[in-house]
Amino acid sequence: MTVVDGLEIGLVAAFTAVVVTILLTRRSVNRERRYRQMLGQLPMTSVLCFDRDLRVTLALGESFRTLDLDPMGKQVGELIPTAEDRDWYVDQYRAALSGEMRAFEYASPDSGRVYAIRLAPMHDGGSISGVIAVLDNITGRRELTAKAAERQVVLDLMNEAYVSTDAEGIVTGWNRAAETTFGWSAAEALGRQISDLIVPPEDVEELRGMLSRSWPGIPATGRFEIRTERHARDRDGRTFPIELAVTIAEVDGETAVHALMHDITARKAAEREMREHADEFAVLAAAVGELARSNVSSEARAAICRAAARMAGADAAALLEPDASGTGLRTTASVGVDLVGEMVQFTQAAASVRVFGSREPYFSEDVAADRSVRRAFFRGRDLVSVYWVPIVQEDDAVGVITIGWNSKVAAPTQRLERLMSLIAAEAGVAIERAALLDRLERMAHTDDLTGLINRRAWNLELEREVGRSRRTDDPLAVAMLDLDRFKTYNDRHGHQAGDRVLREAASAWRTVLRDTDLLARYGGEEFAVALPGCDLEQAGHLVRLREVTPAGQSCSAGLAVWDGVESADELLGRADEALYEAKQTGRDRTVIA
């Protein structure tokens, strides 16, 4: 138990002792009511008082009413439903009765809720008169902790340093790449001022000004609103240049500053070497700038190809990346030649596979005469000379850039090799950043439990569907669905079982709907469905949806068809009113608005 836990127990014990005295002596009804109201401000916290026989003498808080449990007069052993755990829990209370303070967690097998329980002895006139137990419902906190751990795994896989802070500049997020880049471990960095860790002293005031100006003004879109180059410092005080991308976004209900950074010392050194070649540097800067501005993965991949072709003065360029199947390399973008979707198996004798495996570039002056090149890949595409460059991140190959010329050219010069290696390095960063942005956007528009789009995404999609019907004059049906008596099911079987029903319902309904239909979790046990191209006669999907509802549950539905004039909100409102009527008239039915 930490010092903070001990202080909290002492404070609660002191407060409860006052409440106990008032309740036992009945000296002030108004004061009793006021203290009960004070505990009512802590809906997740409850308090139990036990006498020396470990029998409940006082119970305060909402948890007992929620659990439909009256603990008054019961001994602690009677409150523990599982016999195999009972002795252990009773021993904790006896330890508190002997003067010790104890803290542990308890998972209710009936409700699925998790409680943090803290015990402290209750003193009366210098002797121990009983035990005080403080129960905090931490079920929601546990779920958020698990989700945060899952997100941290994704962040730790990144090669870019990720750092997040609150509005005051206190560090709230720090991945492994940040540990490597700045020399501070996550344990050392979390909870400290960002200005004390990585900001050069001369830039501290500028950072504070940026936070104060940006926090209230930037919408929480998940897109990086600030892109710039700055200097940072590491644990040893070394100052070095970084590329910085910053946004303010909300994740799991908390708004924070999110920053991606990577050390560009090598790039800056190369830029210094190339300043004498002003034209060449201008081309490189333009290419890197285009990559840095690419926020969507498809844009980033196309920008890589354009930058490579421009840098090399080539007629075509393509980007190959490992296929999701893990069996080969697939072309994900190309310019000057149509290669997108083309696949090269790892088992084939192909130059791209060799370059990917060796992480060494390869040049072919004439692919038609080069036996080490898979010539069928280029047949009919008018390419003569081809240069393959690996994209490497942290010593691992993540792709291959292929550039080609329609006429024979000489082997690449050292200048071109250097420029292409820089483009390849920037390409790796651009691909990873775009993929991260895609993941952030999916997280903002997806319901974690069911995998369906959430209410925010539904509102956007419904606006688009209504706009499409307005343009094409096609019918559009919208339905609201609600699982019947779901709260009763939750209370009887527990929240985990309830979550399982929600996931199974979403999965079952998706198998019935068409690819063009839209299914969303609107909130709680409510779902929304859009059926483009369907009028009342064609909206028979709803009957099939109700038939496949899992776990013996039924559902009610309200259906409305767009009248050709109303807004998306008005259409959804009519469906919602029809759902209300279905619930009021017996449930397990569909009502048409």
N, C-alpha and C positions, 0 to 999 in steps of 0.2 A: 504494500500500500504506500502511495507517495505522500509527501508532506501536504500537497494540495488536498488529497483525499482526507487526510486527518483533520485539516482545518475545516473542510466542508462538513465533515461529520460533527465536529465540535460546534459549528454554527447551527446546524440543524438540531443538534441535541439541546442547545441552549434555547432555541426558539420553541422547540416542542415541549420543553420543560415548563415554559410559561403557559403554553396552551393547555397542558395537562393540569396544571394548578387551577387554571380558570374553570376548566370543564368539571373538575372534581369538586371544587368548592362552590361552583355556580354563583360566583360573586358578581359577575357582570354579563348579562345576556348579550348586550350590544358588543362588548369586547370579544366574547366567544364568536359571535357572528363575524366580526371583523377578521379574526385570525383564520376562521374557516375560509373567508373570502380571499385572504392572502394566499392560502394554499391552493385555492381555485385558480390563481394566476399561473400556477405551475401544473398544467393538465397532465404532463407526463410523469409527475412525481407524486408518490403517496408515502404516508408515514404510518407505521404500526408501533404501538407501545405494548410491551409484555411485562407481566409481574415476575416475581422470582420463581414461580412455577412454570414460566414461559407460556402463560396464557394471555391472550389478547385482551387488553383493557381499553384500548383506544385505537380507532382506525380512521385516518383522514386521507382524502384524495379520491380521484375519479376511477382509479383502476379497478376497485372492488365492485363498483356498480357496473362497469363495463363487462367484467367477468361474471356478473350475476352471482357474486360471492359475498356472504356475510361472515367475516372472520371473528366477530365479537364473541368472546368467551371460549374460543377454540385454542387448544394448545398448538405449538408450532408444528408438531408432527402431523396434526390433522390437516394442515394446509399444504402438505407435500403429497401429491397424488401417487407418485411412483415409489413403491416400497423399497426398491434397491438403492435409491438415493436418500431415503429418509434419514437414516442414521448419520450420514455425513453432514447433512444440513443442520440437524439438531445439535451436532457437536459444535458447529460454528456459533450457534446461539449460546450454548453453554460457555464457550470461551469468552464471549462478550459479557456474560453474567459474572465471570471471574475477573473482569477488568480489562480484557483485551479488546482491541478494535479489529474488525474483520471486514474484508471486501471481496465479493465474488459475483459471478453472473449466474442467472438461472433462466433456463428456457422452458416455458410452460408447454407441456405435451398436449394440452387441450386447445389452447389458442394459437400456439406457434409464436407468441410474443417472447421477446428476450428482455430481461430486466437486469440492471446493475444494482446490486444490493449492498448496502453499507451498514454495518452494525456497530453500535457504541453502547457502553454501559450507561445507565441512567442513575445519577446520584441523588440521594435525599438525606440531608443532615450528615454528610460524611460517609455514609454507607451506600452500597449499591442496592437500589430498590427494584431494578428491572433492566430491560434492554429496549433501546430504540432502534428500529429498522427503517431505513430510507430506501425506497424502491424507485428507480428511474427506468421508464420504458425506453429502451435504446434500440428497438427493432428497426426503425427508420434509419437511425445512425449507422447500424450494421450494414444495411443495404447500400447506403451511400459510400461506406468504407470499401465494400467489395467492388463497387463500380469504379471508385477512384483507383483501386489497385489494378483493375483491368486496364484503365486508361494509362496508368504509369508504365505498364508493360509495353504498350504501343510507343510511348514517348521514349522509353529506354532503348528501343530498337532503332531510333533515328540517329543519323550521323551529324545532324545539326544540333547545336546547343539550344535547349528549350528552357526558358526561365519565365515564370509568371509572378506577378506581385499584386497586392491590393492597392487601393487608392493612395495609401500612405507610403508606398514603396517597400512594404514588407514582403519578403520572398515567400511565396506559397507553392511554387513548383520548381523542380530542378532535376533534369534528367542526367543520365550517365555521360552524354557528350558534354554537358556543362561541367561535370566534374573533371573530365579530361582537359577541356579548353581552359578552365579558369583555376584548377587546382584545389577547389574547395569541394568537400564531400557534401552530399545532400543533407546529411545530419548536421553539418556545420553551417550550411547556408540557410536552411529553412528557418523562418522566424526572424531573420536579420534584415537590416536595411540594405537594399540593393546597392546604394551609394557607398556602403562600407566594404563591398566585396569586389565589384568589377568596374565601377565608374571612376575614371581618372578625376582627381580633385578639381581640376579646372572645368569639368563638365557637370559637376553636381548641381549647381544652381539651374543650369539649362534643363536637366532632368526634372527637377522639382517643378519648374515652370511648365514643362510639357504635360506632366501629370495633372496639374491644376487646370490647364486649359482644355486638355483633351477629354478628361474623364466625363464631364457632363455633356460634351458636344458630339462624340462619335457614337453612331448607332452600333448596337451589339450584333453585327452581322456575321462575325466569324471570318471575314475577309481582312487581309492585312492592309490597313489604311495608311500606315507610315512605312515607307521603304527608303532607306538611306544607308550611308556608310559612316561609321563612327570609329572612335578608338575605345578600347577596353583595356583593363589591366588584370593580371592574374594574381595569384596568391603571393608570388615573389616580387610583385611590384612592376613587372615587365608590362609595358604598354605596347599594344599591337592593333592593327586595323581589323575591323570586322564589317561584314555586311549584316545589316539589321533590318528585320521586318517585324512590325508591331501592330497589334490590334487590341481592341477592348471587346471582349465577348463574354457571354454568360454560359457557363457549363455547370450542370447540376444545381442550378438555382443561385450560383455565386458569380458575380461579375468581377473580372480580373483583367489585368494587362497581360497579354501573352506575347512573348518575343521569341523569334528564331534568329540565331546568330551563328556565323561560322567565320573562322579565321581566314582572312584573305591576304596574309603576309606574303605567301608565294606569288599570288596574283599581282600584288603591288610591286614586288621585286621584278617580276617579268615586265610590268608596265614601265618601270624605270629604265630597264634595258632597251625597251622598244621606243622610247620617246624620240630617238633620232629618226625613227621611221614613222613620221606623223600620219601618213595616209594609212599605213597598216594599223596603227593604234586606233585610228578613228573607226575602222571597220570592226576591230575587236570590241571596242566600247559599245558600238551599236548592237553587235550580236549579243554581248553580255546583258545590255540593257533590255533587249527584247526578252531574253530568258527570265530576267528578274521581274518583268511585268506580267509574266504568264501565270495566271492564277488557277487555270483549269488544266487538268492533265493533258487533254487533247491539244490545247493551245501550246503547252510547254513542249510537247513532242514535235509538233510541227515547227515551232520556233528553233528547236535544236537542228533540224534538217536545213532550214533556211540559213541559219548562222553558219553551219559547216560548209554549205555550198558557196556562200558568199565569201567566206574566208579563203577557200581554196580556189576560187574562180572556176568551180566545177559546174557541169551541166545538170547534175542530179545528186541527190543525197537521200539516204534512208536510215532509219533507226530500227535496230533489231533488239528485242528484249526476251528474256526467258519466258516461255509460254506457261500458262497456269498449270498445264498438265505435267510440267517438268521434263518433257521429252525432247525439247528443242528450242530454237530461237524463232520468234515470229516478228514480222515487220509490223511495227505499230504506227509508223508515220513515214511519209516520203514526199519529196518534191522533185519535179522534173521527170519523174518516171513513176508509173503506177505499180507499186510493190506491196501496198498495205494488205495484210492478211496472209502474205506468202510465208511458208513455214520451211525451216531447215532443221532436219532431225539431228540430234547430237551424234547419232550413229553414222551420219553421212560424212564423206570426205569433202568438206566445204571449208573455204577460207575463213568465213565468219565464225564457224565452230572452232577452228584452230586458234584464231585470234582471241576468242572468248576464253578458251581454256588456258592459253599461254600468257594472256594479258600483254602481248607484244603486237605492235602494228604490223601490217603486211601490205605490200604494194605489188600489183600486177600490171605490167606495161601493156599487155594484150591478153585479155581474159579468154579470147577464143583459142589462143595457142598455149595457154597455161594449164597443164594437166593437174595441178594441185587445186584448181578452182572448179567448183561445181558449175560447169558451163551452161547446163540446162536452165539454171536460175536466171541467166542474163540473155538467153536466146530470144531474139526478136525485139530487144530493147535498145539497140544501137549504142551500147556502152562499150568502149574499147579499153581504156585504162581505168583501174579501180583501186581505191585505197581504203583499207579497213583499219579503224582505230578503236581500241577497247575503251569502255567507260568503266573506271575503277573507283570504288568507294571503300576505304579502309582495307585495302589489299584484296578485296573481293570484286570480281567482274560483275557488273549489273546490266551490261548491254554492249552493243557494238554500233559505231557510226560508220556507214559505208558511203563514200563519195565517188562519183564516176564522171568521166569525160567522154564525149562522143568522138573524140579523136585521140590519137596516141600522144601522151605527154611523158616527159622525163620523170625520173624518180623524185619524190618530194625532197625539197631542200630542208636544211636544218631549221630555217625560219618557219616553213609550213609545218614541220613536225612539232615545233614548239607551240605554234598557234593552235594546231589541232589538239594537242594535249591539254591546253587551257580550255578549249571549247568542250572537250570530253569531261574535264573536271567540273565545269559549270553545268554541263548537261546532267551529271549525276545529282547535283544539288537541286536543279530545277525539277527533275522527275520526282525526287523524294518530297520536295515542298508541295508540288501540285497534288501528289497522292495524299499528303497530310490534310490539305485543304479540302479535298473530296471527302475524307473521313470526317472532318469537323462539320462539313455541311450535312452529311448523312446523319450525324449524331443530333444535329439541331432539328432535323425534320423527321426523325424516326422514333417510334415508341420502342423503348428498350425491351419491354416484356414480350410483346407480340411480334415485333419486326415490321408492323404496319406503319404507314405514315401517321404522324400525329395530327392534332387539331390544327396547329399552325399551317402545316403543309396542306391539309385538307382544304382549308379556307382558300389558299392560293389556287389549288387545282380546281376547286368548284367554280371559282371566278373564270378560269380559262375555259372550262366546259360550257358554262353559260354563254361566254363570248363566242365560242365555236358554234353553238346551236343558233345564236343570234345571226351569225354570218351565213350559215348553211341551211337554216330553217329545218334542221333535223330535230326530232324529239329528244328529250332528256328526262329521265326519271331519277328521282332521288329518294332514298329511304333512310330512316333512322331506326336502328335496332337496339333492343335492350334485353339482356338476360333476365328472365323472370325470377323474382325472389332470390337474387344473388347474394344479398346481405345475409339472408337466413342460411344459405349454403355456406357462406364464409364463416359465420359464427359456429355452425355445426361441425364443419370439417377443418377449419383453420385457414389462415391466409395463404399458405403454400398450396393447398389444394385448390383454393380459389384462383390463384395465379395460374395453376396448371389448366384449369377449365378455360380461362381467357386465352391462353396460348393455343389450346386444342381447338377452340371455337374459331379463332382466326385462321388456323391452318385448314380446318374442314371447310370453312366458307370460301377460302381462296380456290380450293379445288373445284367448286361448283361454278364460280364466276368466270366470265370470259376474260381474255387477256386485256381487252379494252375497258373492262369495268374497273372501278376504283373503290377500294375498301380501306377504311381508316378507323383507328381507335379514337373516338371523339372525347372520351373521358370516363374513368371508372369502368362500369360494365356496359357503356353505351358505345355503339359503333355507327358509322355512316357509310352509305353505299351510293355511288353514282353509276347509273346505267345509261351511257351514251347511246343514242339511236333507238331507245326503247320508249314506247308509249305504254298505256295501261295494259293492253292486251299482251304486249311482249315482255312485260316485267314479271314473268313467271319465275324468274330467278329467286324471288323472295320465298316462294313456297319451298323450293329446294333448299334454300338456306336454313329455313326453320326445321326441315326434315333431318338435316345432318348435324344439328346442334348436339354436342357431345355430353357425356356424363349424366344422361337422363334429364338434362335441363331443357327447358323450353324458352322460347324468346318471343317477344312482341315486336311488331313492326308498324311504322307509319310511312305511307307511300304518297309522294306528290309528283306530278308531272308538270314540267315548266310550261307556263301559259303563254310564252312568247313575248312577254312584256316585263315581268317581275325581275327583281335583282336576285343575286345568289342568296343573300340573306333572307329575302322574303320567301324564296322557294324552300330553303332549309327550315324556315320557321313554320311553314305549313306542314312539312313532313313531321316536325317535332310535335305539333299540335295533334296530328293524327296518331302519333305514338302514344301521347298522353291518353287519348281516347281509348286506344287498344288496351292500355294498362288498367284503365278505369272500368272497362266493360268485361273484365274477366281474364285478361292476359292470353298468351299463346294464340295470337291471332294477328291478322294484318288489317289495318284500317286505311282506307284510301281517302286522301284529303279532297 
